[in-house]
Amino acid sequence: MIRRPGLRARVTAGFAVGALGASTVVGVLSYQLTERFLLAEREASAVRAVAQDARIVAAGLDAEPPDALAALSSLDTGPNRRALIRRDGRWYSSKADTANTIEDIPVELVGLAEQGRPAIQRVRVAGTPAMVVAMPLSGDTYLYEVDFMRELDRSLKVLALVLTMVAAVTTGAGALLGSWAARRVLRPLTSIADAAREIAAGDHSTRLDPAAEPELERLTTSFNLMVDQLSRRMERDRRFAADVSHELRSPLQTLANAASVLARRRAHLDQRTATAAALLAEEVARFQVLVTDLIELSRSDRHADRAAVDVPALARRLCQARGLPPDLVGTAPATDAIWQVDRRRIEQILANLLDNAQRHGGGVVAVRLARRDGAYLIQVDDDGPGVSPDDREAIFDRFVRGRSGARGDGDGTGLGLALVAQHAEAHGGRAGVADRPGGGARFEVVLPRVPS
């Protein structure tokens, strides 16, 4: 699929094409008008010179006997003009190399002269642009002068080059003007995009200034109103989830205590009652995890509270607490040990990824901490069946579990990876999953690096 150029590129290209078109039209018209004027002046000058030379030649031919060569030698034609006489069907010239010149004189011009009509025509003589002027004299005598236009031709070429350079410069100036205009026009949209990005990152206090762009006051006002309503709704939802979760904690704790009592007395219960007590204890524990995750989700839209954290040490401690060898944690060379991150969020990211790998991924294979392209990188590899490409985005949504038979037994709340994604977003980063070389899944969290 061909990607369509952006609005800024289209505006810049439009200005450049417009400037190119305008400069081309002006350049072509200027060249044509200048060429026409210079050629007209040159033709008028050539005709005047030939008329004067014709009187001189006519006077020279009145002598007895008539001598065409003597008459031609009396003319002052200079280096750019060449005179010839056609008399009784024969050509005369004061110069020896006239054969090519005579061949380049148009037959139509000769015919007009023989009809007694003065004529002028532009030709190329030996590749050089020239004017040929034919002037009938008396009887079968005609004067032809070839006026070479080398200087005029060079001047027109220089003019064409200058106009081409002007068109190129004008096109470049048009592109720069278009780029400036595009930035100027898109500046309000850029502000809106920046504000939307900040809001998506959790800063719901971001607003636009309606006075900044009076022409877009209606848009900025509507945007601010939308953000206000969205913030109020999100706050209501957050408070509702938090209130419900907190309200559930007390009766849930009572249930947990009762389940604990039953679990301790399982040996005194019949088989059926003991099985029911075990199931009750498991579900109550699962319910407690769910409530805890809901409480965490209810405050996950807050900003990350960054501080200096020894992340490799934290990762080793979490592994050790889960019965995993601390040497599973590896750090790439030149990786900072101290990261500027939210300790609570990073701890939960690591804990949830480790728990996910143990419960659904066949166990943790490796934990890697590194720096890549100016960002912090957390990778947790497992030895499970991997994650289907169709599920790699949805698996980070709330209450989404891997497909049955694909990732463990489907046990869990479906909130662990959602919390990983939200904690990563709170840091301005992202979470993802890919195939691990050799089999299994590789969960990856990328966090922008913040200097201390």
C-alpha positions in Angstrom: 0.0 0.0 0.0 1.4 3.4 -1.0 1.6 5.8 1.9 0.0 9.1 1.1 2.3 12.1 1.7 1.5 14.2 4.8 -0.3 17.5 4.7 2.9 19.5 5.3 4.6 17.7 2.4 1.6 18.4 0.1 1.4 22.0 1.0 5.2 22.4 0.5 5.0 20.6 -2.9 2.0 22.7 -3.9 3.9 25.9 -3.2 6.9 24.6 -5.0 4.9 23.5 -8.1 3.1 26.8 -8.1 6.3 28.8 -7.9 7.8 26.6 -10.7 4.8 27.1 -12.9 4.7 30.8 -12.4 8.4 31.3 -12.9 8.3 29.0 -16.0 5.5 31.0 -17.6 7.2 34.3 -16.8 10.6 33.0 -18.0 9.2 31.7 -21.3 7.3 34.9 -22.0 10.3 37.0 -21.0 12.6 35.0 -23.3 10.2 35.1 -26.2 9.6 38.8 -25.9 13.3 39.6 -25.5 14.2 37.3 -28.4 11.6 38.9 -30.6 12.7 42.4 -29.8 16.4 41.7 -30.3 15.8 39.9 -33.6 13.6 42.7 -34.8 16.2 45.2 -34.0 18.9 43.1 -35.6 16.8 42.6 -38.8 16.1 46.4 -39.0 19.8 47.1 -38.6 20.8 44.5 -41.2 18.3 45.9 -43.7 19.6 49.4 -43.2 23.2 48.1 -43.7 22.3 46.2 -46.8 20.5 49.1 -48.3 23.5 51.3 -47.8 25.8 48.6 -49.3 23.5 48.2 -52.2 24.0 51.9 -53.2 27.8 51.4 -53.0 27.7 48.2 -55.1 25.4 49.8 -57.7 27.7 52.8 -58.0 30.7 50.4 -58.4 28.9 48.4 -61.1 28.2 51.5 -63.2 31.9 51.7 -64.1 33.1 50.4 -67.5 33.7 47.6 -67.6 31.6 46.5 -64.5 33.7 44.8 -61.9 31.7 42.9 -59.2 34.7 41.9 -57.2 35.9 45.5 -57.0 32.5 46.6 -56.0 32.4 44.0 -53.1 35.9 45.0 -52.0 34.8 48.5 -51.4 32.3 47.3 -48.7 33.1 47.4 -45.1 31.3 44.3 -43.8 33.4 43.6 -40.8 33.9 40.1 -39.3 30.2 39.3 -38.8 28.9 40.0 -42.3 29.6 38.5 -45.7 28.5 40.0 -49.0 27.9 38.2 -52.3 26.7 39.4 -55.7 24.7 37.2 -58.1 25.0 38.6 -61.6 23.8 36.8 -64.8 23.5 33.6 -62.8 27.0 33.7 -61.4 28.1 34.3 -57.8 30.8 36.7 -56.8 32.5 37.2 -53.4 35.5 39.0 -52.1 36.3 35.9 -49.9 37.5 32.6 -51.1 35.5 30.3 -48.7 32.0 31.1 -49.9 31.0 27.7 -51.4 29.3 26.6 -48.2 27.7 30.0 -47.7 26.2 29.9 -51.2 24.8 26.5 -50.6 23.1 27.6 -47.4 21.2 30.5 -49.0 17.6 29.4 -49.3 16.2 28.9 -52.7 13.0 30.7 -51.7 15.0 33.8 -50.9 16.7 33.7 -54.3 13.3 33.3 -56.0 11.9 36.4 -54.2 15.0 38.4 -55.1 14.7 37.4 -58.8 11.1 38.6 -58.7 12.4 42.0 -57.7 11.4 41.8 -54.1 13.8 42.5 -51.2 13.7 39.7 -48.7 15.2 38.5 -45.4 15.4 35.1 -43.9 17.0 33.5 -40.8 19.2 30.4 -41.6 22.1 28.5 -40.2 25.3 28.7 -42.1 27.8 26.0 -41.1 25.9 25.6 -37.9 26.0 29.3 -37.0 22.7 31.2 -36.8 22.6 34.0 -39.4 20.3 36.4 -41.4 20.4 36.5 -45.1 19.2 39.7 -46.7 18.5 39.8 -50.5 18.4 43.1 -52.3 17.7 43.3 -56.1 19.9 45.9 -57.9 19.5 46.3 -61.7 18.8 43.8 -64.4 20.0 40.3 -63.3 22.2 41.7 -60.5 21.4 40.9 -56.8 23.2 41.7 -53.6 23.1 39.1 -50.8 24.5 39.7 -47.3 24.9 37.1 -44.7 24.8 38.6 -41.2 26.1 36.1 -38.6 24.5 36.4 -35.2 27.0 34.7 -32.9 26.9 37.4 -30.2 23.1 37.5 -30.3 22.9 33.7 -30.0 25.3 33.7 -27.1 23.3 36.5 -25.4 20.0 34.5 -25.8 21.7 31.4 -24.4 22.9 33.4 -21.4 19.4 34.8 -21.0 17.9 31.3 -21.1 20.4 30.1 -18.5 19.7 33.1 -16.2 15.9 32.5 -16.5 16.3 28.8 -15.8 18.4 29.7 -12.7 15.7 32.2 -11.6 13.0 29.6 -12.0 15.1 27.1 -9.9 15.7 29.7 -7.2 12.0 30.7 -7.3 11.0 27.1 -6.9 13.2 26.6 -4.0 11.9 29.8 -2.4 8.4 28.6 -3.0 9.2 25.3 -1.3 10.6 27.2 1.7 7.6 29.5 1.8 5.3 26.5 1.6 7.2 24.7 4.4 7.0 27.8 6.6 3.3 28.3 5.7 2.6 24.6 6.4 4.3 24.8 9.8 2.4 28.0 10.5 -1.0 26.5 9.5 -0.3 23.2 11.3 1.0 24.7 14.5 -2.5 24.7 16.1 -3.0 21.1 15.1 0.4 20.2 16.4 -0.5 21.8 19.7 -3.7 19.7 19.8 -1.8 16.6 19.0 0.7 17.3 21.8 -2.1 18.0 24.2 -3.9 14.7 23.2 -0.6 12.8 23.7 -0.1 14.3 27.2 -3.7 13.4 28.0 -3.2 9.9 26.8 -0.1 9.6 28.9 -2.2 10.4 32.0 -1.9 14.2 32.4 -5.6 15.1 32.4 -4.8 18.7 33.4 -3.6 19.6 29.9 -5.7 22.2 28.2 -5.5 24.4 25.1 -5.4 28.2 25.2 -8.3 29.5 23.1 -6.6 33.0 22.8 -3.5 31.5 21.1 -5.3 31.0 17.8 -8.4 33.1 17.6 -9.4 31.4 14.3 -9.5 28.1 16.1 -11.2 29.3 19.3 -14.3 27.1 18.6 -12.1 24.0 18.1 -9.9 24.6 21.2 -13.0 25.3 23.3 -14.7 22.1 22.2 -11.4 20.2 22.8 -11.1 21.5 26.3 -14.8 20.7 27.0 -14.3 17.2 25.7 -11.2 16.7 27.9 -13.1 18.0 31.0 -16.0 15.6 30.4 -13.5 12.7 29.7 -11.6 13.5 32.9 -14.7 13.6 35.0 -15.9 10.3 33.5 -12.6 8.6 34.0 -12.4 9.9 37.6 -15.9 8.6 38.3 -14.9 5.2 36.9 -11.7 5.2 38.8 -13.4 6.1 42.1 -16.1 3.6 41.4 -13.6 0.8 40.9 -11.6 1.9 43.9 -14.7 2.2 46.1 -16.0 -1.2 45.1 -12.6 -2.8 45.5 -12.2 -1.3 49.0 -15.7 -2.3 50.0 -15.0 -5.8 48.9 -11.9 -6.1 51.0 -13.6 -6.4 54.4 -16.1 -9.2 53.5 -13.3 -10.8 51.4 -11.0 -10.9 54.3 -13.7 -12.5 56.4 -14.1 -15.1 53.7 -10.4 -15.6 53.6 -10.2 -16.2 57.3 -13.1 -18.6 57.2 -11.5 -20.5 54.3 -8.2 -20.6 56.2 -10.0 -22.1 59.2 -11.7 -24.7 57.0 -8.3 -25.5 55.3 -6.7 -26.1 58.7 -9.5 -28.5 59.7 -9.5 -30.4 56.4 -8.2 -33.5 58.1 -11.4 -33.7 60.3 -13.8 -33.2 57.4 -15.2 -35.8 55.1 -13.9 -36.1 51.5 -16.6 -34.1 49.9 -16.5 -31.3 52.4 -12.7 -31.1 52.3 -12.8 -30.8 48.5 -15.3 -28.0 48.7 -13.2 -26.2 51.4 -10.1 -26.5 49.1 -12.0 -25.0 46.2 -13.4 -22.3 48.4 -9.9 -21.4 49.6 -8.5 -21.3 46.0 -11.4 -19.1 44.7 -11.1 -16.7 47.7 -7.3 -16.4 47.1 -8.0 -15.7 43.4 -10.7 -13.2 44.4 -8.2 -11.4 46.6 -5.7 -11.1 43.7 -8.5 -9.8 41.5 -9.5 -7.1 44.0 -5.9 -6.1 44.5 -5.4 -5.8 40.7 -8.6 -3.8 40.4 -7.4 -1.4 43.1 -4.1 -1.1 41.2 -5.8 -0.4 37.9 -8.0 2.3 39.5 -4.8 4.3 40.2 -2.8 3.3 37.2 -3.6 6.5 35.3 -1.6 8.6 37.6 1.9 9.9 36.6 4.9 7.7 37.3 6.7 8.8 40.5 10.2 8.5 39.3 13.1 7.9 41.6 16.5 6.2 41.5 16.0 2.4 41.5 18.5 -0.4 41.3 16.4 -2.4 38.8 18.8 -5.4 38.5 18.9 -5.9 42.2 15.1 -5.6 42.3 14.7 -8.2 39.6 17.0 -10.6 41.4 15.1 -10.2 44.7 11.8 -10.9 42.9 13.2 -14.0 41.3 14.5 -15.2 44.6 11.1 -14.6 46.3 9.6 -16.9 43.7 12.1 -19.7 44.1 13.9 -18.8 40.9 17.7 -18.5 40.7 18.9 -14.9 40.8 21.4 -15.6 38.0 18.4 -15.7 35.6 18.7 -11.9 35.6 21.3 -10.7 33.0 22.4 -7.2 32.2 23.8 -6.1 28.9 27.2 -4.3 28.9 27.1 -0.5 29.5 23.6 -0.9 31.1 22.9 1.4 34.0 22.2 -0.3 37.2 20.3 2.7 38.5 17.1 3.7 36.5 15.0 6.7 37.0 11.6 4.9 37.3 8.6 4.4 39.5 9.7 1.7 41.9 6.2 0.4 42.7 5.3 0.2 39.0 8.6 -1.4 37.9 8.3 -4.0 40.7 4.8 -4.9 39.6 5.9 -5.1 35.9 8.6 -7.5 36.8 6.5 -9.5 39.2 3.6 -9.8 36.7 5.9 -10.9 33.9 7.6 -13.5 36.1 4.2 -14.8 37.4 2.8 -14.9 33.8 5.8 -16.9 32.6 5.5 -19.4 35.6 1.8 -19.9 35.4 1.2 -19.8 31.6 4.6 -20.0 29.9 6.2 -23.2 31.2 8.6 -21.3 33.4 11.0 -18.4 33.3 14.0 -18.9 31.0 15.8 -15.6 31.3 15.3 -12.0 32.4 17.3 -9.4 30.5 17.9 -5.7 31.4 19.5 -3.5 28.7 19.6 -0.2 27.0 18.6 0.1 23.4 18.3 3.3 21.3 18.4 5.5 24.4 15.6 3.5 26.2 15.5 1.0 29.0 14.6 -2.6 28.0 13.1 -5.3 30.1 12.8 -8.8 28.5 11.3 -11.9 30.1 11.6 -15.2 28.2 9.5 -18.3 28.9 9.5 -21.9 27.8 5.9 -22.1 26.8 4.0 -22.5 23.5 4.3 -18.8 22.7 1.6 -16.3 21.9 -0.4 -16.4 18.6 0.2 -13.3 16.4 -3.5 -12.7 16.5 -3.4 -12.4 20.3 -0.3 -10.3 20.7 -2.1 -7.0 21.0 -5.3 -8.2 22.8 -3.3 -10.1 25.4 -2.5 -6.8 27.1 -6.2 -5.8 27.4 -8.1 -6.1 30.6 -9.7 -9.5 31.4 -8.1 -11.2 28.4 -6.4 -14.5 28.7 -4.5 -16.6 26.2 -6.6 -19.0 24.1 -7.5 -22.3 25.7 -4.6 -24.8 25.4 -2.2 -22.1 24.1 -0.9 -20.6 27.3 -1.3 -22.8 30.4 -4.7 -23.7 31.8 -6.3 -20.3 31.4 -6.2 -19.6 35.2 -5.7 -16.0 36.3 -7.6 -12.7 36.4 -6.6 -11.5 33.0 -5.4 -8.2 34.6 -1.6 -8.9 35.1 -0.5 -8.1 31.6 -3.0 -5.2 31.4 -1.2 -3.7 34.4 2.2 -4.3 32.7 1.0 -2.3 29.7 -0.5 0.5 31.8 2.6 0.9 34.0 4.7 1.0 30.8 2.5 3.7 29.4 2.7 5.7 32.6 6.4 5.9 32.0 5.8 6.9 28.3 6.8 3.4 27.1 5.2 0.3 25.7 4.8 -3.4 26.2 4.9 -6.1 23.6 5.4 -9.8 23.0 7.2 -11.8 20.3 8.5 -15.3 19.7 11.6 -16.3 21.6 14.4 -17.8 19.5 14.3 -21.5 20.1 10.7 -21.5 21.2 8.5 -19.8 23.8 7.5 -16.2 24.2 9.5 -13.1 24.9 7.7 -10.3 26.7 9.3 -6.9 26.3 8.9 -3.6 28.0 10.5 -0.5 26.6 10.8 2.6 28.8 12.2 6.0 27.7 15.4 6.7 29.5 15.3 9.8 31.8 18.7 11.2 32.9 19.2 11.4 36.6 
